Amino acid sequence: MSTKSVLRRPATKPAARSVALTDRIAMRLGMALVIWSRRTRTKRLPVDPLVAHQLRQERAAREAEWVMLGATMHLWR
């Protein structure tokens, strides 16, 4: 039996660390820019149907590849 388990202190929650002022300012500025950019854009950008179709096909191919990889790993075990 290890003596480490006997001598170990009980687990305590780590002290809450404060966030630096510069980080808080950067986060607020970033959120303000995101909100501003969404409010100023009145309509969504047009999407090219051919590009959207190509992206869907590429995603489906990647998903199929992952399924095949998962199946082969399962069979390999």
PyMOL Python script that loads the backbone (N, CA, C, O; Angstrom):
from pymol import cmd

cmd.read_pdbstr("""\
ATOM      1  N   MET A   1       0.841  -1.181   0.000  1.00  0.00           N
ATOM      2  CA  MET A   1       0.000   0.000   0.000  1.00  0.00           C
ATOM      3  C   MET A   1       0.886   1.245   0.000  1.00  0.00           C
ATOM      4  O   MET A   1       1.874   1.322   0.731  1.00  0.00           O
ATOM      5  N   SER A   2       0.525   2.182  -0.806  1.00  0.00           N
ATOM      6  CA  SER A   2       1.318   3.391  -0.929  1.00  0.00           C
ATOM      7  C   SER A   2       1.028   4.335   0.234  1.00  0.00           C
ATOM      8  O   SER A   2      -0.110   4.449   0.690  1.00  0.00           O
ATOM      9  N   THR A   3       2.055   4.994   0.695  1.00  0.00           N
ATOM     10  CA  THR A   3       1.853   5.969   1.772  1.00  0.00           C
ATOM     11  C   THR A   3       1.411   7.322   1.225  1.00  0.00           C
ATOM     12  O   THR A   3       1.018   8.202   1.990  1.00  0.00           O
ATOM     13  N   LYS A   4       1.475   7.491  -0.098  1.00  0.00           N
ATOM     14  CA  LYS A   4       1.056   8.760  -0.680  1.00  0.00           C
ATOM     15  C   LYS A   4      -0.430   9.020  -0.427  1.00  0.00           C
ATOM     16  O   LYS A   4      -0.832  10.153  -0.166  1.00  0.00           O
ATOM     17  N   SER A   5      -1.241   7.960  -0.507  1.00  0.00           N
ATOM     18  CA  SER A   5      -2.664   8.155  -0.294  1.00  0.00           C
ATOM     19  C   SER A   5      -2.959   8.547   1.144  1.00  0.00           C
ATOM     20  O   SER A   5      -3.955   9.219   1.414  1.00  0.00           O
ATOM     21  N   VAL A   6      -2.103   8.134   2.067  1.00  0.00           N
ATOM     22  CA  VAL A   6      -2.319   8.458   3.475  1.00  0.00           C
ATOM     23  C   VAL A   6      -1.871   9.893   3.758  1.00  0.00           C
ATOM     24  O   VAL A   6      -2.494  10.594   4.556  1.00  0.00           O
ATOM     25  N   LEU A   7      -0.799  10.324   3.108  1.00  0.00           N
ATOM     26  CA  LEU A   7      -0.235  11.631   3.394  1.00  0.00           C
ATOM     27  C   LEU A   7      -0.805  12.748   2.521  1.00  0.00           C
ATOM     28  O   LEU A   7      -0.515  13.922   2.749  1.00  0.00           O
ATOM     29  N   ARG A   8      -1.601  12.393   1.541  1.00  0.00           N
ATOM     30  CA  ARG A   8      -2.120  13.389   0.604  1.00  0.00           C
ATOM     31  C   ARG A   8      -3.142  14.283   1.300  1.00  0.00           C
ATOM     32  O   ARG A   8      -3.975  13.798   2.066  1.00  0.00           O
ATOM     33  N   ARG A   9      -3.079  15.570   1.037  1.00  0.00           N
ATOM     34  CA  ARG A   9      -4.064  16.500   1.581  1.00  0.00           C
ATOM     35  C   ARG A   9      -5.403  16.298   0.907  1.00  0.00           C
ATOM     36  O   ARG A   9      -5.450  15.838  -0.234  1.00  0.00           O
ATOM     37  N   PRO A  10      -6.495  16.630   1.577  1.00  0.00           N
ATOM     38  CA  PRO A  10      -7.804  16.519   0.922  1.00  0.00           C
ATOM     39  C   PRO A  10      -7.903  17.512  -0.231  1.00  0.00           C
ATOM     40  O   PRO A  10      -7.329  18.600  -0.184  1.00  0.00           O
ATOM     41  N   ALA A  11      -8.623  17.127  -1.241  1.00  0.00           N
ATOM     42  CA  ALA A  11      -8.750  17.967  -2.434  1.00  0.00           C
ATOM     43  C   ALA A  11      -9.505  19.243  -2.086  1.00  0.00           C
ATOM     44  O   ALA A  11     -10.546  19.203  -1.431  1.00  0.00           O
ATOM     45  N   THR A  12      -8.975  20.356  -2.527  1.00  0.00           N
ATOM     46  CA  THR A  12      -9.638  21.634  -2.330  1.00  0.00           C
ATOM     47  C   THR A  12      -9.831  22.293  -3.676  1.00  0.00           C
ATOM     48  O   THR A  12      -9.100  22.029  -4.630  1.00  0.00           O
ATOM     49  N   LYS A  13     -10.823  23.151  -3.734  1.00  0.00           N
ATOM     50  CA  LYS A  13     -11.084  23.857  -4.986  1.00  0.00           C
ATOM     51  C   LYS A  13      -9.993  24.895  -5.210  1.00  0.00           C
ATOM     52  O   LYS A  13      -9.587  25.577  -4.269  1.00  0.00           O
ATOM     53  N   PRO A  14      -9.513  25.024  -6.450  1.00  0.00           N
ATOM     54  CA  PRO A  14      -8.478  26.029  -6.717  1.00  0.00           C
ATOM     55  C   PRO A  14      -9.053  27.431  -6.530  1.00  0.00           C
ATOM     56  O   PRO A  14     -10.231  27.666  -6.801  1.00  0.00           O
ATOM     57  N   ALA A  15      -8.242  28.331  -6.081  1.00  0.00           N
ATOM     58  CA  ALA A  15      -8.672  29.709  -5.874  1.00  0.00           C
ATOM     59  C   ALA A  15      -9.048  30.346  -7.207  1.00  0.00           C
ATOM     60  O   ALA A  15      -8.390  30.125  -8.224  1.00  0.00           O
ATOM     61  N   ALA A  16     -10.103  31.130  -7.184  1.00  0.00           N
ATOM     62  CA  ALA A  16     -10.548  31.808  -8.401  1.00  0.00           C
ATOM     63  C   ALA A  16      -9.503  32.839  -8.808  1.00  0.00           C
ATOM     64  O   ALA A  16      -9.104  33.685  -8.009  1.00  0.00           O
ATOM     65  N   ARG A  17      -9.071  32.758 -10.051  1.00  0.00           N
ATOM     66  CA  ARG A  17      -8.070  33.698 -10.547  1.00  0.00           C
ATOM     67  C   ARG A  17      -8.771  34.877 -11.192  1.00  0.00           C
ATOM     68  O   ARG A  17      -9.733  34.703 -11.939  1.00  0.00           O
ATOM     69  N   SER A  18      -8.297  36.059 -10.910  1.00  0.00           N
ATOM     70  CA  SER A  18      -8.900  37.238 -11.513  1.00  0.00           C
ATOM     71  C   SER A  18      -8.379  37.392 -12.940  1.00  0.00           C
ATOM     72  O   SER A  18      -7.260  36.992 -13.261  1.00  0.00           O
ATOM     73  N   VAL A  19      -9.212  37.974 -13.772  1.00  0.00           N
ATOM     74  CA  VAL A  19      -8.857  38.187 -15.171  1.00  0.00           C
ATOM     75  C   VAL A  19      -8.219  39.559 -15.288  1.00  0.00           C
ATOM     76  O   VAL A  19      -8.681  40.527 -14.685  1.00  0.00           O
ATOM     77  N   ALA A  20      -7.171  39.628 -16.057  1.00  0.00           N
ATOM     78  CA  ALA A  20      -6.451  40.889 -16.219  1.00  0.00           C
ATOM     79  C   ALA A  20      -7.351  41.941 -16.868  1.00  0.00           C
ATOM     80  O   ALA A  20      -8.237  41.620 -17.660  1.00  0.00           O
ATOM     81  N   LEU A  21      -7.108  43.180 -16.519  1.00  0.00           N
ATOM     82  CA  LEU A  21      -7.900  44.286 -17.054  1.00  0.00           C
ATOM     83  C   LEU A  21      -7.801  44.349 -18.574  1.00  0.00           C
ATOM     84  O   LEU A  21      -8.803  44.593 -19.247  1.00  0.00           O
ATOM     85  N   THR A  22      -6.619  44.136 -19.120  1.00  0.00           N
ATOM     86  CA  THR A  22      -6.468  44.195 -20.584  1.00  0.00           C
ATOM     87  C   THR A  22      -7.272  43.092 -21.265  1.00  0.00           C
ATOM     88  O   THR A  22      -7.825  43.308 -22.344  1.00  0.00           O
ATOM     89  N   ASP A  23      -7.343  41.913 -20.649  1.00  0.00           N
ATOM     90  CA  ASP A  23      -8.139  40.832 -21.225  1.00  0.00           C
ATOM     91  C   ASP A  23      -9.622  41.170 -21.194  1.00  0.00           C
ATOM     92  O   ASP A  23     -10.349  40.893 -22.148  1.00  0.00           O
ATOM     93  N   ARG A  24     -10.070  41.770 -20.091  1.00  0.00           N
ATOM     94  CA  ARG A  24     -11.487  42.141 -20.000  1.00  0.00           C
ATOM     95  C   ARG A  24     -11.839  43.212 -21.025  1.00  0.00           C
ATOM     96  O   ARG A  24     -12.906  43.161 -21.637  1.00  0.00           O
ATOM     97  N   ILE A  25     -10.943  44.182 -21.214  1.00  0.00           N
ATOM     98  CA  ILE A  25     -11.191  45.234 -22.212  1.00  0.00           C
ATOM     99  C   ILE A  25     -11.222  44.636 -23.611  1.00  0.00           C
ATOM    100  O   ILE A  25     -12.079  44.989 -24.420  1.00  0.00           O
ATOM    101  N   ALA A  26     -10.291  43.734 -23.897  1.00  0.00           N
ATOM    102  CA  ALA A  26     -10.244  43.107 -25.225  1.00  0.00           C
ATOM    103  C   ALA A  26     -11.511  42.299 -25.488  1.00  0.00           C
ATOM    104  O   ALA A  26     -12.042  42.315 -26.598  1.00  0.00           O
ATOM    105  N   MET A  27     -11.995  41.592 -24.466  1.00  0.00           N
ATOM    106  CA  MET A  27     -13.215  40.796 -24.640  1.00  0.00           C
ATOM    107  C   MET A  27     -14.420  41.691 -24.896  1.00  0.00           C
ATOM    108  O   MET A  27     -15.238  41.398 -25.768  1.00  0.00           O
ATOM    109  N   ARG A  28     -14.534  42.770 -24.150  1.00  0.00           N
ATOM    110  CA  ARG A  28     -15.667  43.682 -24.358  1.00  0.00           C
ATOM    111  C   ARG A  28     -15.595  44.353 -25.721  1.00  0.00           C
ATOM    112  O   ARG A  28     -16.615  44.500 -26.395  1.00  0.00           O
ATOM    113  N   LEU A  29     -14.411  44.756 -26.128  1.00  0.00           N
ATOM    114  CA  LEU A  29     -14.253  45.384 -27.435  1.00  0.00           C
ATOM    115  C   LEU A  29     -14.599  44.400 -28.552  1.00  0.00           C
ATOM    116  O   LEU A  29     -15.280  44.760 -29.512  1.00  0.00           O
ATOM    117  N   GLY A  30     -14.131  43.169 -28.425  1.00  0.00           N
ATOM    118  CA  GLY A  30     -14.441  42.152 -29.432  1.00  0.00           C
ATOM    119  C   GLY A  30     -15.928  41.877 -29.523  1.00  0.00           C
ATOM    120  O   GLY A  30     -16.477  41.781 -30.621  1.00  0.00           O
ATOM    121  N   MET A  31     -16.590  41.747 -28.370  1.00  0.00           N
ATOM    122  CA  MET A  31     -18.038  41.499 -28.381  1.00  0.00           C
ATOM    123  C   MET A  31     -18.785  42.689 -28.971  1.00  0.00           C
ATOM    124  O   MET A  31     -19.752  42.513 -29.712  1.00  0.00           O
ATOM    125  N   ALA A  32     -18.340  43.896 -28.645  1.00  0.00           N
ATOM    126  CA  ALA A  32     -18.985  45.080 -29.201  1.00  0.00           C
ATOM    127  C   ALA A  32     -18.856  45.102 -30.721  1.00  0.00           C
ATOM    128  O   ALA A  32     -19.806  45.455 -31.420  1.00  0.00           O
ATOM    129  N   LEU A  33     -17.686  44.725 -31.237  1.00  0.00           N
ATOM    130  CA  LEU A  33     -17.503  44.693 -32.689  1.00  0.00           C
ATOM    131  C   LEU A  33     -18.377  43.635 -33.345  1.00  0.00           C
ATOM    132  O   LEU A  33     -18.932  43.866 -34.419  1.00  0.00           O
ATOM    133  N   VAL A  34     -18.503  42.478 -32.708  1.00  0.00           N
ATOM    134  CA  VAL A  34     -19.360  41.425 -33.263  1.00  0.00           C
ATOM    135  C   VAL A  34     -20.800  41.893 -33.313  1.00  0.00           C
ATOM    136  O   VAL A  34     -21.468  41.741 -34.336  1.00  0.00           O
ATOM    137  N   ILE A  35     -21.287  42.464 -32.217  1.00  0.00           N
ATOM    138  CA  ILE A  35     -22.674  42.935 -32.168  1.00  0.00           C
ATOM    139  C   ILE A  35     -22.887  44.060 -33.171  1.00  0.00           C
ATOM    140  O   ILE A  35     -23.900  44.082 -33.869  1.00  0.00           O
ATOM    141  N   TRP A  36     -21.940  44.995 -33.250  1.00  0.00           N
ATOM    142  CA  TRP A  36     -22.070  46.095 -34.190  1.00  0.00           C
ATOM    143  C   TRP A  36     -22.124  45.586 -35.626  1.00  0.00           C
ATOM    144  O   TRP A  36     -22.942  46.055 -36.417  1.00  0.00           O
ATOM    145  N   SER A  37     -21.261  44.631 -35.968  1.00  0.00           N
ATOM    146  CA  SER A  37     -21.226  44.148 -37.347  1.00  0.00           C
ATOM    147  C   SER A  37     -22.515  43.418 -37.707  1.00  0.00           C
ATOM    148  O   SER A  37     -22.944  43.455 -38.860  1.00  0.00           O
ATOM    149  N   ARG A  38     -23.129  42.760 -36.741  1.00  0.00           N
ATOM    150  CA  ARG A  38     -24.394  42.073 -37.038  1.00  0.00           C
ATOM    151  C   ARG A  38     -25.547  43.057 -37.159  1.00  0.00           C
ATOM    152  O   ARG A  38     -26.484  42.816 -37.920  1.00  0.00           O
ATOM    153  N   ARG A  39     -25.496  44.146 -36.433  1.00  0.00           N
ATOM    154  CA  ARG A  39     -26.573  45.136 -36.513  1.00  0.00           C
ATOM    155  C   ARG A  39     -26.491  45.949 -37.784  1.00  0.00           C
ATOM    156  O   ARG A  39     -27.522  46.338 -38.331  1.00  0.00           O
ATOM    157  N   THR A  40     -25.284  46.216 -38.270  1.00  0.00           N
ATOM    158  CA  THR A  40     -25.143  47.083 -39.436  1.00  0.00           C
ATOM    159  C   THR A  40     -25.401  46.348 -40.745  1.00  0.00           C
ATOM    160  O   THR A  40     -25.662  46.989 -41.764  1.00  0.00           O
ATOM    161  N   ARG A  41     -25.334  45.016 -40.743  1.00  0.00           N
ATOM    162  CA  ARG A  41     -25.592  44.266 -41.968  1.00  0.00           C
ATOM    163  C   ARG A  41     -27.090  43.995 -42.050  1.00  0.00           C
ATOM    164  O   ARG A  41     -27.631  43.232 -41.249  1.00  0.00           O
ATOM    165  N   THR A  42     -27.762  44.622 -43.022  1.00  0.00           N
ATOM    166  CA  THR A  42     -29.214  44.504 -43.098  1.00  0.00           C
ATOM    167  C   THR A  42     -29.664  43.207 -43.743  1.00  0.00           C
ATOM    168  O   THR A  42     -30.707  42.664 -43.376  1.00  0.00           O
ATOM    169  N   LYS A  43     -28.901  42.705 -44.691  1.00  0.00           N
ATOM    170  CA  LYS A  43     -29.296  41.437 -45.308  1.00  0.00           C
ATOM    171  C   LYS A  43     -28.082  40.523 -45.416  1.00  0.00           C
ATOM    172  O   LYS A  43     -26.938  40.978 -45.436  1.00  0.00           O
ATOM    173  N   ARG A  44     -28.353  39.240 -45.485  1.00  0.00           N
ATOM    174  CA  ARG A  44     -27.275  38.258 -45.560  1.00  0.00           C
ATOM    175  C   ARG A  44     -26.586  38.325 -46.921  1.00  0.00           C
ATOM    176  O   ARG A  44     -27.189  38.703 -47.925  1.00  0.00           O
ATOM    177  N   LEU A  45     -25.331  37.953 -46.927  1.00  0.00           N
ATOM    178  CA  LEU A  45     -24.590  37.929 -48.180  1.00  0.00           C
ATOM    179  C   LEU A  45     -25.135  36.821 -49.079  1.00  0.00           C
ATOM    180  O   LEU A  45     -25.550  35.774 -48.584  1.00  0.00           O
ATOM    181  N   PRO A  46     -25.138  37.042 -50.397  1.00  0.00           N
ATOM    182  CA  PRO A  46     -25.639  36.003 -51.305  1.00  0.00           C
ATOM    183  C   PRO A  46     -24.710  34.781 -51.304  1.00  0.00           C
ATOM    184  O   PRO A  46     -23.489  34.904 -51.212  1.00  0.00           O
ATOM    185  N   VAL A  47     -25.327  33.607 -51.409  1.00  0.00           N
ATOM    186  CA  VAL A  47     -24.568  32.355 -51.434  1.00  0.00           C
ATOM    187  C   VAL A  47     -24.687  31.752 -52.825  1.00  0.00           C
ATOM    188  O   VAL A  47     -25.790  31.589 -53.346  1.00  0.00           O
ATOM    189  N   ASP A  48     -23.564  31.425 -53.414  1.00  0.00           N
ATOM    190  CA  ASP A  48     -23.543  30.815 -54.740  1.00  0.00           C
ATOM    191  C   ASP A  48     -24.013  29.368 -54.614  1.00  0.00           C
ATOM    192  O   ASP A  48     -23.402  28.596 -53.875  1.00  0.00           O
ATOM    193  N   PRO A  49     -25.079  28.976 -55.313  1.00  0.00           N
ATOM    194  CA  PRO A  49     -25.598  27.606 -55.184  1.00  0.00           C
ATOM    195  C   PRO A  49     -24.574  26.532 -55.571  1.00  0.00           C
ATOM    196  O   PRO A  49     -24.552  25.460 -54.966  1.00  0.00           O
ATOM    197  N   LEU A  50     -23.737  26.803 -56.560  1.00  0.00           N
ATOM    198  CA  LEU A  50     -22.746  25.811 -56.980  1.00  0.00           C
ATOM    199  C   LEU A  50     -21.693  25.597 -55.894  1.00  0.00           C
ATOM    200  O   LEU A  50     -21.295  24.465 -55.620  1.00  0.00           O
ATOM    201  N   VAL A  51     -21.251  26.684 -55.284  1.00  0.00           N
ATOM    202  CA  VAL A  51     -20.266  26.567 -54.217  1.00  0.00           C
ATOM    203  C   VAL A  51     -20.873  25.858 -53.013  1.00  0.00           C
ATOM    204  O   VAL A  51     -20.219  25.026 -52.382  1.00  0.00           O
ATOM    205  N   ALA A  52     -22.131  26.188 -52.692  1.00  0.00           N
ATOM    206  CA  ALA A  52     -22.805  25.536 -51.570  1.00  0.00           C
ATOM    207  C   ALA A  52     -22.947  24.040 -51.820  1.00  0.00           C
ATOM    208  O   ALA A  52     -22.753  23.233 -50.912  1.00  0.00           O
ATOM    209  N   HIS A  53     -23.287  23.672 -53.053  1.00  0.00           N
ATOM    210  CA  HIS A  53     -23.418  22.255 -53.397  1.00  0.00           C
ATOM    211  C   HIS A  53     -22.070  21.539 -53.295  1.00  0.00           C
ATOM    212  O   HIS A  53     -21.996  20.417 -52.793  1.00  0.00           O
ATOM    213  N   GLN A  54     -21.014  22.186 -53.769  1.00  0.00           N
ATOM    214  CA  GLN A  54     -19.679  21.594 -53.694  1.00  0.00           C
ATOM    215  C   GLN A  54     -19.247  21.405 -52.245  1.00  0.00           C
ATOM    216  O   GLN A  54     -18.676  20.372 -51.896  1.00  0.00           O
ATOM    217  N   LEU A  55     -19.519  22.405 -51.397  1.00  0.00           N
ATOM    218  CA  LEU A  55     -19.168  22.279 -49.980  1.00  0.00           C
ATOM    219  C   LEU A  55     -19.936  21.147 -49.309  1.00  0.00           C
ATOM    220  O   LEU A  55     -19.386  20.414 -48.487  1.00  0.00           O
ATOM    221  N   ARG A  56     -21.220  21.009 -49.667  1.00  0.00           N
ATOM    222  CA  ARG A  56     -22.015  19.898 -49.110  1.00  0.00           C
ATOM    223  C   ARG A  56     -21.448  18.547 -49.540  1.00  0.00           C
ATOM    224  O   ARG A  56     -21.381  17.617 -48.737  1.00  0.00           O
ATOM    225  N   GLN A  57     -21.041  18.440 -50.802  1.00  0.00           N
ATOM    226  CA  GLN A  57     -20.468  17.189 -51.284  1.00  0.00           C
ATOM    227  C   GLN A  57     -19.150  16.876 -50.579  1.00  0.00           C
ATOM    228  O   GLN A  57     -18.901  15.730 -50.205  1.00  0.00           O
ATOM    229  N   GLU A  58     -18.312  17.884 -50.400  1.00  0.00           N
ATOM    230  CA  GLU A  58     -17.036  17.665 -49.713  1.00  0.00           C
ATOM    231  C   GLU A  58     -17.266  17.237 -48.265  1.00  0.00           C
ATOM    232  O   GLU A  58     -16.569  16.360 -47.754  1.00  0.00           O
ATOM    233  N   ARG A  59     -18.234  17.850 -47.614  1.00  0.00           N
ATOM    234  CA  ARG A  59     -18.536  17.467 -46.228  1.00  0.00           C
ATOM    235  C   ARG A  59     -19.054  16.038 -46.159  1.00  0.00           C
ATOM    236  O   ARG A  59     -18.665  15.274 -45.276  1.00  0.00           O
ATOM    237  N   ALA A  60     -19.935  15.673 -47.093  1.00  0.00           N
ATOM    238  CA  ALA A  60     -20.456  14.307 -47.112  1.00  0.00           C
ATOM    239  C   ALA A  60     -19.337  13.299 -47.358  1.00  0.00           C
ATOM    240  O   ALA A  60     -19.327  12.219 -46.766  1.00  0.00           O
ATOM    241  N   ALA A  61     -18.396  13.651 -48.231  1.00  0.00           N
ATOM    242  CA  ALA A  61     -17.267  12.755 -48.495  1.00  0.00           C
ATOM    243  C   ALA A  61     -16.401  12.591 -47.251  1.00  0.00           C
ATOM    244  O   ALA A  61     -15.970  11.482 -46.934  1.00  0.00           O
ATOM    245  N   ARG A  62     -16.145  13.693 -46.547  1.00  0.00           N
ATOM    246  CA  ARG A  62     -15.354  13.606 -45.310  1.00  0.00           C
ATOM    247  C   ARG A  62     -16.060  12.754 -44.263  1.00  0.00           C
ATOM    248  O   ARG A  62     -15.429  11.939 -43.590  1.00  0.00           O
ATOM    249  N   GLU A  63     -17.375  12.944 -44.129  1.00  0.00           N
ATOM    250  CA  GLU A  63     -18.131  12.145 -43.154  1.00  0.00           C
ATOM    251  C   GLU A  63     -18.108  10.670 -43.521  1.00  0.00           C
ATOM    252  O   GLU A  63     -17.980   9.816 -42.644  1.00  0.00           O
ATOM    253  N   ALA A  64     -18.233  10.363 -44.813  1.00  0.00           N
ATOM    254  CA  ALA A  64     -18.192   8.968 -45.243  1.00  0.00           C
ATOM    255  C   ALA A  64     -16.816   8.362 -44.972  1.00  0.00           C
ATOM    256  O   ALA A  64     -16.702   7.200 -44.582  1.00  0.00           O
ATOM    257  N   GLU A  65     -15.779   9.165 -45.184  1.00  0.00           N
ATOM    258  CA  GLU A  65     -14.425   8.685 -44.908  1.00  0.00           C
ATOM    259  C   GLU A  65     -14.246   8.384 -43.420  1.00  0.00           C
ATOM    260  O   GLU A  65     -13.632   7.382 -43.054  1.00  0.00           O
ATOM    261  N   TRP A  66     -14.783   9.251 -42.570  1.00  0.00           N
ATOM    262  CA  TRP A  66     -14.694   9.012 -41.122  1.00  0.00           C
ATOM    263  C   TRP A  66     -15.459   7.763 -40.714  1.00  0.00           C
ATOM    264  O   TRP A  66     -15.008   7.005 -39.855  1.00  0.00           O
ATOM    265  N   VAL A  67     -16.636   7.546 -41.341  1.00  0.00           N
ATOM    266  CA  VAL A  67     -17.420   6.346 -41.025  1.00  0.00           C
ATOM    267  C   VAL A  67     -16.650   5.096 -41.426  1.00  0.00           C
ATOM    268  O   VAL A  67     -16.603   4.122 -40.674  1.00  0.00           O
ATOM    269  N   MET A  68     -16.053   5.124 -42.599  1.00  0.00           N
ATOM    270  CA  MET A  68     -15.278   3.967 -43.050  1.00  0.00           C
ATOM    271  C   MET A  68     -14.072   3.737 -42.146  1.00  0.00           C
ATOM    272  O   MET A  68     -13.757   2.594 -41.813  1.00  0.00           O
ATOM    273  N   LEU A  69     -13.399   4.808 -41.747  1.00  0.00           N
ATOM    274  CA  LEU A  69     -12.255   4.687 -40.864  1.00  0.00           C
ATOM    275  C   LEU A  69     -12.672   4.102 -39.517  1.00  0.00           C
ATOM    276  O   LEU A  69     -11.980   3.248 -38.964  1.00  0.00           O
ATOM    277  N   GLY A  70     -13.798   4.563 -38.995  1.00  0.00           N
ATOM    278  CA  GLY A  70     -14.309   4.046 -37.738  1.00  0.00           C
ATOM    279  C   GLY A  70     -14.672   2.570 -37.843  1.00  0.00           C
ATOM    280  O   GLY A  70     -14.392   1.786 -36.936  1.00  0.00           O
ATOM    281  N   ALA A  71     -15.304   2.195 -38.973  1.00  0.00           N
ATOM    282  CA  ALA A  71     -15.681   0.802 -39.156  1.00  0.00           C
ATOM    283  C   ALA A  71     -14.449  -0.093 -39.274  1.00  0.00           C
ATOM    284  O   ALA A  71     -14.410  -1.184 -38.705  1.00  0.00           O
ATOM    285  N   THR A  72     -13.446   0.374 -40.014  1.00  0.00           N
ATOM    286  CA  THR A  72     -12.247  -0.459 -40.158  1.00  0.00           C
ATOM    287  C   THR A  72     -11.494  -0.573 -38.826  1.00  0.00           C
ATOM    288  O   THR A  72     -10.938  -1.628 -38.522  1.00  0.00           O
ATOM    289  N   MET A  73     -11.472   0.493 -38.040  1.00  0.00           N
ATOM    290  CA  MET A  73     -10.840   0.419 -36.731  1.00  0.00           C
ATOM    291  C   MET A  73     -11.591  -0.536 -35.811  1.00  0.00           C
ATOM    292  O   MET A  73     -10.992  -1.254 -35.011  1.00  0.00           O
ATOM    293  N   HIS A  74     -12.918  -0.528 -35.943  1.00  0.00           N
ATOM    294  CA  HIS A  74     -13.733  -1.435 -35.132  1.00  0.00           C
ATOM    295  C   HIS A  74     -13.465  -2.889 -35.527  1.00  0.00           C
ATOM    296  O   HIS A  74     -13.348  -3.762 -34.667  1.00  0.00           O
ATOM    297  N   LEU A  75     -13.368  -3.140 -36.833  1.00  0.00           N
ATOM    298  CA  LEU A  75     -13.105  -4.501 -37.292  1.00  0.00           C
ATOM    299  C   LEU A  75     -11.673  -4.926 -36.953  1.00  0.00           C
ATOM    300  O   LEU A  75     -11.416  -6.099 -36.681  1.00  0.00           O
ATOM    301  N   TRP A  76     -10.757  -3.980 -36.971  1.00  0.00           N
ATOM    302  CA  TRP A  76      -9.366  -4.282 -36.703  1.00  0.00           C
ATOM    303  C   TRP A  76      -9.175  -4.750 -35.267  1.00  0.00           C
ATOM    304  O   TRP A  76      -8.341  -5.613 -34.990  1.00  0.00           O
ATOM    305  N   ARG A  77      -9.957  -4.172 -34.352  1.00  0.00           N
ATOM    306  CA  ARG A  77      -9.856  -4.591 -32.959  1.00  0.00           C
ATOM    307  C   ARG A  77     -10.309  -6.013 -32.849  1.00  0.00           C
ATOM    308  O   ARG A  77     -10.309  -6.578 -31.755  1.00  0.00           O
TER     309      ARG A  77
END
""", "prot")
cmd.dss("prot")
cmd.show_as("cartoon", "prot")
cmd.util.cbc("prot")
cmd.orient("prot")
